[in-house]
Amino acid sequence: MGRVSHTSIQIAGQPPVGPSEQQGGMAFGYNDAGTPDMLAASQPRRLETAEVREIVRDFAQAAVNAREAGFDGVEIHGANGYLFEQFLNPHVNDRDDATAARARIAAACCWRPSTRRAR
């Protein structure tokens, strides 16, 4: 999901994750009364370099799984503050580690054309 999330909808109340610790805007969550509400996004936890590599592998494996299940392709929702977009956005991604090259992240997650012929 990325940095624009709230701890009330995260597993075990953990903070959302992102490329940096920059807090997002407003996010859906549950307020103190337990009512669904728009709340200030929770402070995200900056992903470790190894975690970023794991997420890239997860995206790639999900695409393989979808193809093996018979889907024609995979669409990555990468707009409006989702994790993929956050790594591409220089205003959010202030990393200086091996994942700083946003193009590498994009290339690693890119969809590859099918080798199957259209039916």
C-alpha positions as MATLAB code, in Angstrom:
seq = 'MGRVSHTSIQIAGQPPVGPSEQQGGMAFGYNDAGTPDMLAASQPRRLETAEVREIVRDFAQAAVNAREAGFDGVEIHGANGYLFEQFLNPHVNDRDDATAARARIAAACCWRPSTRRAR';
ca = [
       0.000    0.000    0.000;
       2.720    2.463    0.888;
       3.055    5.472    3.131;
      -0.501    6.830    2.752;
      -2.158    4.495    5.233;
      -3.224    4.344    8.855;
      -2.101    1.940   11.580;
      -5.734    1.092   12.371;
      -5.970   -0.932    9.138;
      -2.477   -2.436    9.236;
      -1.725   -5.940   10.535;
      -1.213   -5.748   14.307;
      -1.332   -1.945   14.120;
       2.090   -1.763   12.494;
       3.070    1.441   10.707;
       2.719    1.614    6.936;
       5.940    1.283    4.933;
       7.454    3.450    2.248;
      10.688    4.469    0.576;
      11.182    7.138    3.246;
       9.715    8.293    6.531;
       7.806   11.111    4.851;
       4.255   11.070    6.096;
       1.392   11.028    3.583;
      -1.791   13.108    3.659;
      -5.157   11.682    4.661;
      -5.981    7.985    4.733;
      -8.941    5.754    5.485;
      -8.861    4.228    8.951;
     -10.808    3.807   12.160;
     -10.921    6.677   14.620;
     -10.658    6.329   18.419;
     -14.385    5.504   18.602;
     -13.871    2.636   16.116;
     -15.806    4.419   13.375;
     -14.548    4.454    9.751;
     -13.078    7.866    9.047;
     -10.524    9.840    7.042;
      -7.534   10.370    9.319;
      -4.055   11.792    9.072;
      -1.842    9.075    7.592;
       0.348    7.349   10.164;
       4.106    7.906   10.226;
       5.544    5.332    7.786;
       8.515    3.092    8.427;
      11.311    3.382    5.853;
      11.812    0.034    4.141;
      15.224   -1.554    4.563;
      17.153   -2.213    1.337;
      16.645   -5.969    1.673;
      12.900   -5.461    2.149;
      12.718   -3.479   -1.095;
      14.358   -6.386   -2.923;
      11.816   -8.761   -1.360;
       8.919   -6.578   -2.510;
      10.317   -6.476   -6.058;
      10.521  -10.294   -5.992;
       6.947  -10.437   -4.636;
       5.677   -8.298   -7.536;
       7.527  -10.499  -10.034;
       6.251  -13.718   -8.433;
       2.689  -12.387   -8.399;
       2.948  -11.766  -12.150;
       4.259  -15.295  -12.718;
       1.453  -16.734  -10.580;
      -1.168  -14.789  -12.529;
       0.203  -15.984  -15.865;
       0.353  -19.583  -14.651;
      -3.262  -19.266  -13.500;
      -4.261  -18.314  -17.049;
      -4.480  -14.533  -16.848;
      -3.433  -12.662  -19.997;
      -1.455  -10.026  -18.141;
      -0.889   -8.132  -14.948;
      -1.573   -4.487  -14.165;
       0.342   -2.778  -11.381;
      -1.596    0.014   -9.704;
       1.180    2.553   -9.564;
      -0.497    5.930   -9.264;
      -1.645    8.356   -6.617;
       0.629    7.448   -3.746;
       0.798    3.667   -3.946;
       4.142    2.083   -3.097;
       5.340    1.720   -6.694;
       4.727    5.418   -7.409;
       6.429    6.445   -4.187;
       9.710    4.895   -5.342;
       9.438    6.742   -8.661;
       8.562   10.080   -7.034;
      11.660   12.179   -6.258;
       9.629   14.257   -3.768;
       8.957   11.149   -1.670;
      11.918    8.877   -2.386;
      14.885   10.450   -0.628;
      16.875    7.230   -0.366;
      20.633    7.143   -0.856;
      21.099    3.370   -0.840;
      21.111    0.831   -3.675;
      17.415    1.471   -4.352;
      17.941    5.173   -4.983;
      18.018    4.625   -8.721;
      14.273    4.779   -9.273;
      14.664    3.509  -12.821;
      16.085    0.225  -11.503;
      13.016   -0.305   -9.342;
      10.753    0.436  -12.296;
      12.696   -1.861  -14.617;
      12.731   -4.681  -12.074;
       8.938   -4.544  -11.763;
       8.208   -4.017  -15.439;
       5.797   -6.244  -17.269;
       7.407   -8.385  -19.928;
       5.513   -9.039  -23.158;
       3.919  -12.418  -23.338;
       5.526  -15.182  -25.341;
       2.069  -16.654  -25.858;
       0.246  -15.774  -29.025;
      -3.059  -13.959  -28.887;
      -6.032  -16.275  -29.249;
];
